[in-house]
């Protein structure tokens, strides 16, 4: 999926996705991201994948946070 909005409410559920790292969308947060963040961009930002690399990532759905920290990592800047 492009983001995890469709998984909202599935708190503490774990999912694995095959994805290709890309910088193709906006993300909010650092380590913990909003569910409307681009999944492939968050994976690059977090360092789990490089642009163009194909990997399986495992995601745990958490409850919404009261705030999200912005940062620049791996050539990607997230919003707060």
Secondary structure as the mmCIF struct_conf table of DSSP 4:
data_model
#
loop_
_struct_conf.conf_type_id
_struct_conf.id
_struct_conf.beg_label_comp_id
_struct_conf.beg_label_asym_id
_struct_conf.beg_label_seq_id
_struct_conf.end_label_comp_id
_struct_conf.end_label_asym_id
_struct_conf.end_label_seq_id
BEND BEND1 UNK A 3 UNK A 4
HELX_RH_3T_P HELX_RH_3T_P1 UNK A 5 UNK A 7
TURN_TY1_P TURN_TY1_P1 UNK A 8 UNK A 9
TURN_TY1_P TURN_TY1_P2 UNK A 11 UNK A 12
STRN STRN1 UNK A 14 UNK A 20
BEND BEND2 UNK A 25 UNK A 25
STRN STRN2 UNK A 28 UNK A 29
BEND BEND3 UNK A 30 UNK A 32
STRN STRN3 UNK A 33 UNK A 33
TURN_TY1_P TURN_TY1_P3 UNK A 35 UNK A 36
BEND BEND4 UNK A 37 UNK A 37
HELX_RH_AL_P HELX_RH_AL_P1 UNK A 39 UNK A 46
TURN_TY1_P TURN_TY1_P4 UNK A 47 UNK A 47
BEND BEND5 UNK A 48 UNK A 48
TURN_TY1_P TURN_TY1_P5 UNK A 51 UNK A 52
STRN STRN4 UNK A 54 UNK A 60
HELX_LH_PP_P HELX_LH_PP_P1 UNK A 63 UNK A 65
BEND BEND6 UNK A 66 UNK A 66
STRN STRN5 UNK A 72 UNK A 73
TURN_TY1_P TURN_TY1_P6 UNK A 74 UNK A 75
STRN STRN6 UNK A 76 UNK A 77
STRN STRN7 UNK A 79 UNK A 79
#
